[in-house]
């Protein structure tokens, strides 16, 4: 079990920036589908350019910055997170902490409006309008990417993933993160800051963990950030769990970064990788990010697709479950725990598949 910490473990290896897979949506569709599918298989992560959401993303960034600039008391009116709402430092229900403040909303317009109307001194109508327009566009981008992944995998039903997001009962979320320069978070003291900036090897470090190591539980996540670095990807090829290899991702506010989530790893029977990642807080410049989480309805049953199962070479790796069941299990765990370990298939699951293969 990996327990995230506000300190940078001494055993971590930080690699130089590397070129990450780039998918240009102006390419011929077959080429783009092939590129993003290979990236999802090899790394679980890729960059998307020419996505058509630039204007909406800029408006969203301005609206999010306006919210985070409000007095602490106004922002706290949108909390505490349960898990939706405004939170400071506390992540989830099990003791995880990070150097950030955030606002987590369901993507449904009614929920956005309800939460916006609860925040004093916020132009709720304008905020809701901007958020809803952004969600509309980035949700459509998620649908397109999911369909391209199905095409790249050669699936007969190319809407098997995207249909879950198009469902009116989908559980898609949007999250706004703010990693301020210290000591701007409520409750932060100079003493705490000094401690956080000392690494495990006793040398001074300006890196603080803003959001600890984790994978995203949904189908996929689409991330935008400002021009401040902070996102880091854990290399999936690491063989020694005691030596974690991280690669920083260069910030690019003109692009989106896409993470493959746990549900896609399950549905593809492990062919696509749910990438583990974290966010570091910068000590000299504030970082802001917005994440759209594409998720099915709570009652949707998730299971490895039969097209992804081969009893000789790739037997079923995961049990079937509903998204609601997976979420309930997730909320009982620490941030860094590998949730999929709870849903590893057993012998009886593979016997059931034998009737269909």
Helices and strands as residue ranges (DSSP letters): E 13-15, E 22-24, H 29-42, E 45-49, H 54-68, H 72-76, E 85-91, E 96-106, H 109-117, H 124-153, H 162-166, E 173-179, H 190-196, E 207-214, E 220-225, E 231-234, E 245-248, E 256-260, H 262-267, E 277-282, E 287-294, E 301-302, G 306-308, E 321-322, H 323-330, G 339-343, H 347-354
